[in-house]
């Protein structure tokens, strides 16, 4: 008798336990895993990709949008025109409403860009707007940007995360409760746990969004993420899993694994101002000594693409230069001997374990460089230290990091950047590319820039970090590639 | 007694001041300030400088500390750099998770360790004793984060009984909240119990060798009374000491387990704040945790007097 009662209690307990939140989840809800919690939700105050991953194109939008193929398309501005590439007039889409119910007007756009250009507001990307001279409101739906100088990236910059449009009355709460015109409204932020977005019923793009609710759950640990996916507690991981997990989940019939391209170039940076890397022969030797195919295989399970220069495959001016400086250890040794290092040298490679791929790539590279006589000490440092020591003070010999920003070849034109690469010819050519708007001519300049980098070898471009998305089967509309750091979920839906 | 309490309060204040100075200096000595980390590699250097000024980080360290201390004394722990929310509110918002988790883990720890330790002592050098010791050895050797992952794999992924992580909160009733804390409490409590099992065993073994136990047994007192009344109570002082230390360990262990189970508790708040160099939060959390540990020690000291009336507080 007593046993029967105990069994009944156990059975009811098991039933209660089994009815988890996964079972109760509505069809219109998507639970997405995020590894990093955003450091605030104000895109005009932080450049964090964790913030962009939640806010950009979901809560807030721009005049122009980078679509899933990397193409610039009209968005809050339904069209624009320019006759001289100096004066751009934008015609705003009518009837677009902010989440507080007020209609978007040209004065809002002017306010947003005046604020971004004001040094007092601490905008993270003041350089994007440096070419803007004047902003003139023609009427409620028409606005003109008058540029001081030609700027080939002007339209692109208007589509980036710092250029989101918000109502001026919400400026003080952007960090914690952002308001925009996006397909989803901000609903709730339980710090440390989740951010919830709710469908914007008044969204200006017809038929969108398709989901009712999006929950971004912060799960920092990749193993915990894997377990959450398998247990059905999260539906998708857009950035949180490594290639080792993707490979495992590819075999699981419950999931779809999307492997796409990104703008994230993983490089082995060399301190060009320090001996022996100040000598181009040493830099070339290091490039020849690295077998990138093995690095990609070992660090990324072969996912991603080998790079030869600092333009990512999503860039329209990308040229495949992966074979331009091939793996050739004999040549590397010869170059080292010519540079006065016949027996190699000792050096330190600093990496931050915050990004697994840097450590994994580093371990393989240490071994490869050893074979040409370069004895590398691998030093792991915390991310805050990496930013302060390596990135800001250039206190390093070698380092590995992914550069996720699109069109970041500009970094090589900045002699103060942590590469400390100072080539006036490159700088001049880059400046020319910035004011050349004609596509063919600009393409030619970009080709020259990429080739010049290959020759000078200021860094070793290892591979493009792939986009690895794992989602439950039945989820549609996710971006395959990542031309901009956004997790645009407006077109995502569950198949019925 | 009053003098004793006053002395303990003075110790608490001194500890907190010392800890706050230490944390302030250590966090500032580490390379990478909050402005740099917030702006990351993509923000412009000018933006970093302006943010640093806005956060007041360009002032001398002593001025910053004095300013923080003045506010803290008035009950204002400052505003989180990362979240833009008052630190005290952040800490309070994490307590409904961390306190029940600690409580559940501590209960599990005590309910497992005391009977198991007692059992091992009474079966000294017999199979039961060896089995208990092997179990506790495994508990000491297995890191709690790994135990946590194994528990997730078994109970969430394989059996689907509980969710793999996250906290349901208390709004939907007690059970959903307790359920979401079950696995982490087990990972934390049972595996922390391992050390306490050993302490209980050795302490009970010592007392079992005492003359008064032999006398009690010779008088024909039942074994339950011998163990419960004569042995356990006298063995409790070292056990309580170890348990007090283990409670502090639970707090440390929760930092990692909260990450494994994606729980928004005090531990994860601290970890995130250290990574982001969110100094006001690091300071606030450290003070909170230090106060808790000092208070636990205080409670342990008071318990000595309850357990052994011969102990006087002077």
Interface residues (C-beta under 8 A of the other chain):
Chain A: X14 X16 X17 X18 X20 X21 X22 X37 X39 X40 X46 X47 X48 X119 X120 X122 X123 X124 X125 X126 X127 X175 X176 X190 X191 X192 X193 X194 X217 X218 X219 X220 X221 X223 X224 X227 X228 X230 X231 X232 X233 X382 X383 X384 X385 X386 X387 X388 X389 X391 X392 X401 X403 X405
Chain B: X30 X31 X32 X33 X36 X37 X38 X39 X40 X41 X42 X43 X44 X45 X46 X47 X50 X51 X54 X82 X83 X84 X85 X90 X93 X94 X149 X152 X153 X156 X157 X160 X161 X162 X163 X164 X165 X166 X167 X168 X175 X179 X259 X260 X261 X262 X263 X264 X265 X268 X269 X272 X275 X276 X277
